[in-house]
Structure formats: structure tokens, C-alpha cells
């Protein structure tokens, strides 16, 4: 099926705990997430935060980019930029059902059940090293919260757990957007005379 399935099977053979995994996917165009992942102190902290119930890995994808399409000589066309994806990313992107690498960095959370993968992609903010670490920490704590709701591994249903992780992060993103909208409205209101 994919290298993600092979990774999950190999990890489960070593440690048959919860069949839940995470993969941080990034490119060289995201220097802050790259710095966080390469720093041994940040990595150790992330390992401690993720806890023993699930394993997290990181993968660097090749960088894609926006470019105008190639047209044969003598043809006119709209010069609308299109995303050009390196062919080396094909297997990685298909494993997590991603269209292209323009949405990176992200944390792909996936679970193994009957040799099938359930997955969800959580976008990460990497505007600075601190926000990159905070974004990863938030995501890890959110997954841990979902896992702590399970009393034993016998309660583990991969589809349900992945859907609950997705639901949790959608609620979190909605709350963050609402907070930003509130702050914008508050700022606009301060401009108006009372």
C-alpha cells in the first residue's frame, strides 16, 4: 500500500500500544519548522509532550513551486501560475491523500486498522521558531487529549479516533478565527467616536 503502512506495521511489531502515528511533513522552504525539528532540545521536548501512546516521525519533502505553464512555440495561453510538484513527492503525498506540497508544513495523524489507514492533516504555523514549536505542541497535546479519553487499547477504533482528532482541531481553528475576528472588531470599534 504505502511506506506509511509499512512504518506503522514495523512500529507496532516493536511496541504494540495504540496504533496511532504522526508524521511532521515539511520542506526546505520552511526554515523555522526545520530548525525546531533539528534542534535536539526542541525534539526532546516534543518527544516528551507526545508521550508513550503514539509515535511521531518527521519527513522532509522536496520543495514545489508556482510557475507559469510551459507552452509549445507558437501557442498563446493565459499566464496563470500553476503549482509544479516534484515527482519525488508523489508517494508521500498519496500516502496521506494530499493534493500537493503547497499546504506544508503539517502534522499528518494516521491510525492503522485491519491494514487500512485513517488519516487527518493538521496544518502547522511556522512564522517563527517559537510559533512552530507552539503549533506542534498544541497539536501533540490535542492528540494526547483524545487518546486519554480512551481507557484501554481495546477501546481503540482508528476511524473514530482520527475523526475525533479532526473534530477537535476544527473546533480549535474555529475558535482561533472567532478570536481574531473579535480582536479586529474591537480595534475597529476603538476608531469610532462614542
N, C-alpha and C positions, 0 to 999 in steps of 0.2 A: 504494500500500500504506500508507505512513505517512510522516510527516515524518522519522522516523529513517532510513528507506531513502533519502529524498531527500538528507539530510545526508551519509550515507555515500557516495552516488554523487558528490556535489559535492566532497567532500574527496578522494576517490580520483582525481578528474579533476585536482585541483591537485597531489597528491602520491601517486603510485601505489606506495605501500610496502605494508606489511601492512594488509589490510582489517579491522582491529580498532579498535574505538572504545569510549569510555567516556562515560557521562553521569551526572553527580552530580545526583540529584534530591532536592530539599528543599522545605520550606515556610517561611513566616514564623514558624511556631511552633517552629522550631529555630534559635534565635539564635546559638548557638556555631558551627554549620557555616556559617551566613550570614556571620558575622564573618570566619571563616577565608577564605571564598571572595571576600569583598570587599576583604580586605587585600592590597595589591599585593605585599608581601614574601612572604606565605604563597603567593599564587597563582604567583609566580615560582619559588618553591621547589618547588611541586607540578609546575610545568611542567618543571623540570629533572629531578625524580625520575621523571616519566612517560617521559621520553626521546623519541627521534625515531621509534620504531617504531609508536606508536599515538597517536591524538588523544583528548583528554578535553575535554568540554564540561560546562557546568552549566545546569540548568533549575530555575526556581522554580515549583512547583505551587501552586495555590490550596489553602488550608487547609480540611480537612473537620473534622468533629467528631462526638462522641457526643451523641445527643439522643433523647428519648422519641418514639415514633412518633405521628404525627397521627391521631386517630381522629375519625370523624364524631360529631356530637352524639347523645347517647342510647346510645352503644356503650361497653361496658366492655372493657378489654383489659389484658393484662399490661404493666406499665410497665418493660419491659426496654429499656435503651438500645440503639439501633442506630446504626451509622456512617452519617452523611449526607455523601455525596461531592458536591462541586460538579460541575456538568455540564461546566465548562470543563476538567476534568482527564481527561475521557473518552478523548480521542485519545492523550494522553500515557500513560495507564495501559494502554490497549490495545496501544500500540506495544511495550511491554515486558512484556506479559502479567501485569500486576499487578492484584490484586483491588480494592485501594483504597489511599489515601494514608496509611493508619494505620501502615504499615510504614516510612515515610520517617524519616530520610534514608537513602539507599542509593546505591551505585555500580552502575549498570547497564552491564555489559560486553557488547558485541554485535559480531558479525562478519558480514560480507557475503559471500555465496557464491551465484552464479547468481541474483541478485536476491531471495534469501531471507535472512532474518536469523536467526541463532542467538544466544540471549541467556542471561545469568545475572545475578541480582541479588545484590549483596553488601551486607549491612546495615552501616551505619556507626554508631559510638558518638559522640555529641556532648554528653556530660555537661559538658565544659568545652572551651574553645578548644584547649587542648593535646591533649586526647584526640581531639577532632575531627580535628586535623591529623595526629596519630599514626595514627588509624584510616585516613585517606585515604592516608597514606604507606605503611602496611602493605599496603593493597590495591594500590596502584600498584607497589610492589616485587614483590608476588606475581605480578601480571600480567607484569611485566618478566622475572621468573624463568622463567615459562612460555615467553615469546617468545624468550628467549635459548637455550632448548633447541632452537629451530628454526635450522638453519644458513642457510637461504635462504628467500626468499618462495615458492619453488617447493614447499617442504615444507608450506606453509600449507594446512591443511584446517580451515575455520571451525568445523565441528561438533566436531572433535577438540580444537581449541584451546579453545573455550568450555567443553567438558566437562572438560578438564584444569584450567582456571581454577576451575571449580566444585568439582572434586575437591580441589584444593589448599586452597580456603577452607573446605570441610567438614572436612578434616583439621585445619586450623588452629583452627577453632571447637571441635572435639572435644578437642584438646589444651588449649585455654584452659579448657573446662569441667572437664576432668580435673584441671588445676592448681588451680582454685577448690575442687573437691571435696576435694583433698588438703589444702589450707590449712584448710578447715573441719574436717576430721577431725583435723588436727594441733592445732587450737585446742581441740576437744572433748577430745582426749586429755590436753591440759595441765590440764584441770579435774579429771581423775580422779586419785585418790591412787594412788601406785605402791606 
